[in-house]
Amino acid sequence: MRLQTLTKVAAVAGVLALPFGPAPAASAAGGGTGSATAISATGPVAIPATPAVLSSGQRPTRESVAELPANPLVEARLLNAAAWSGHGRASVADLRAPRLGLAAHAVTAKCENGNGVSHLTRATLNGRTLRLGASPGTAINADLPGLGTATITLNKHVKDKDGRLTVTAIEVVAKLAGKTQTLSIASVTCGKAGTPGGPGNPGKPGGSPAEPPAPAPSAPSNPAPAPTPVTGDLPVTG
């Protein structure tokens, strides 16, 4: 039985790795701070970002959780987040949110130097199959029993004024207990190389301050007179 469980975990992990390929050991170009979150939720059911990574280093920083802590909204396994300068990656396996009618074998998102994409594997909403790679900002309205109409956005892209991009593979907004409930699955943020705040732009917010050039030395206004040699004998001892 244990062998079957380990085999299933290895197979799911392989699925999550396929859309991205291996992460490079280091990134040569600076792109500010990257971030990644596997799952988070706000509203009547609040789920802190699990796991969450924020990094501006040149090598990936990774966090993983085997299983999402118990809550009344969503179940998930093998939650992964990785981030480094200009990059963010997140993935979730065996996702199930019965009250939202949502399920997926795997959900992944990545963002690299201002460009992002997400993928769904065997994902369904109220029994309907969701597209593997939806166009950015694909919105679906669904009637959920006891919750009314919910809005599900696939491959959501949001850019801020500095050009940083946030990609969320699945975002659900619904009414739960008369209040707005949101659920975000596989959300990542990155910036382009050399964007403000990145290592490639010193002197701007978040970067290293630029130092002004040192002033050239100036000649003194009243130079000292040249020394006059004095002749004489020095006593020698010993």
N, C-alpha and C positions, 0 to 999 in steps of 0.2 A: 504493500500500500504506500509506504514511504517512497519507494522507487518511482511509482506512478506520479506522486505529487511533485517530486523533484523534476521529473521529465516534463510535466506540464509547465512548471515555473520556467524551465530552460527554454521551452518553446515560445512562451509568451515574451520572455526577454529578447529572444531572437526577433520576433515581430516588431517590438518597439525599436530595435536598433536599425532595422532595414531602411526606413525612410531617410536616415541621417548619415549613416556610415560612421566610422570612428571619429571622435573629436581629435583635432590636432593637438600635439603636446604644447604648442605655443603659437601665438599669433604675432606676426611681424608688425602689422599696422595697428596703431592705437585707435579705438573707437569709443572712448568714454566708458561708462559703466553698463554692463549687461545684467539682466535679472531674469529669473525663472521661478514659476510657481506651478505645482502640479494641480492642486485643488484649493479653492477658497469659496466661502459663501458668506453673505450678509443678509440680515433680516431676522425673522422669528427663529430660524435655525442658523446660528453663526458658526462657521468653521474657519479657524485661523489658517493662513497660508501654509499648506502642508505638502511636501517640504518647500522651503523658499530659500533662494540663493541670490546674493547680490555681490558682484565682483567687478573690479576694474583691472585685475591682474592679467598678465599675459598667458597664464596657464589656467585651464578650467578648474573651477571649484564645484564640487558635486555633493548633493545630499540625496539620500534615498530612504524611503519608508516602505516596509514590507506590506503593511495594511493600514488603511485609513481608520483612525479611531471611531468607535461606534457612535452613530448619530441617527436621528430619525429621517434624514433626507437622502443620503447617498452612501453607497459602498464602493470600495475600490481597492485594488492591490497593486503592488510593484509601482509605487509612485516615485518618479525620478525628476530631479531638477539639476541643471548645470549652467554655469554662467562664467564669462570672462570678458575681457575688453572687446566690446562690439558684438558680443554673441550671447544668445540665450537658448536653452533647449529644455523641454519638459515633456513628460510622457506619463500615461496612466493606463493600467490594464484592468480587465474584468470590472468595468464600470457598470453600476446598476443604481438607478434612481426610480423606484417603482411609482412613487407618488407623482413624478414628472413624466412617467411613461418613457424614460430614456434608458438605453443600455448600449454598451459598446465593448467589443473585445479589446480594442486598443485605441487610444487617442494620443496624438503627438503634435507638437508645435516646435518650430525653430525660427530664430531670427539671426541674421548675419549681416553686419555692416549696413543696416537700414533696409534690408529686404527680408521678408518672412513668408512662411507657408505652414499649413497644418494638414494633417491626414487623419482619417477615420477608418477603422477596420471593423467590419461587421457591426456597424452602428445602426440602431433602430429607434424610432420615435413613434409611440403608440402602434408598434408592429410594422410601421413603414420603414423601409431601408433608406438610410441617409447616404448621400454621395461620398465616395472615398475622398475626393479632393474638391470641395465646393469652392465656387468663386468667392473672392473676398466680400464679406458683408452679406452673405446669403441669409435672409431672414425668413423664418417659418412661424406662422401662427397656428397653435394647436389648442383644441378644447380638451382640458384635463378634467376628469371626473372629480367633482367636489372642489375644484380650484378655479374653474372658469377658463378664460383664454390666457395662454402663456405665449411669450415670444422667445423663440430659440434662434440665436444668431450663430451661424457656422463660419469659421475662418474670419473672425472679426479683425479688421485692421484699423488702428487709430494712430495718427501721426500728430505729434505736438509741434509747437512753433519752432523748436530747435532741430526738427527733422528726425527725432527719435521715434521709432515705430514700436507699437505694442500689438502683438498677435495673440488672439485667444481662440483656441480651436472650437470650443463650445461655450456659449454664454446663454443661460436660461434666466428669464425674468418672469415671475409669476406671482399670484396673490396667495399667501398662506396665512391663515388665521386673520384675514382682513388686512394684512400688511404686505408690502412688497418684499419678495424673496428673490435673491439673485444667487446664481451658482456659476462659477467660472472654472473651466476645466482646461488645463494645459495652456498657461498664459506666459508669454515671454516678451521681453523688451530689449531693444538694442539701438545703437546709433551708428551713423556712418563714421568711417575713419576720419579723424581730424575734426569732429564736430565739437562745439563748445563744451567745455568740461572734460574733454578727452585728453589723453596724454599727448596727442598730436597737436594740441592747440594751447601751449603754455600762455599764461597771462590772462585767460578767460575763466569764468566761474568753474570751479572744480579742477582746474589745471594748476600747474606750477606757476607762480608769479614770475614774470619776466624781469630780469635785473637790468637797470640802465647801465650803459657802458661807463667804465671808469674814466674820469676826466684826465686829459693829458697833463703831465706835470709842466708847470710854468716856471720860467726863470725868476729867481728872486729879484726884487726891485733894487736892493742895495747889495751887490755882490761883495763878499769879503775880499780884502787885498791879498794878492799872491804872497806866500811866505818868502822871507829873505833868508838865504842860507847863511849860517854862521860857522866859521872855521875855528878849530881848536883841538886840544888833545884831551882824550878821555882816559882817566886813570885805569890801569889794569891791575887787578889783584891776583894772587895765586902764584 
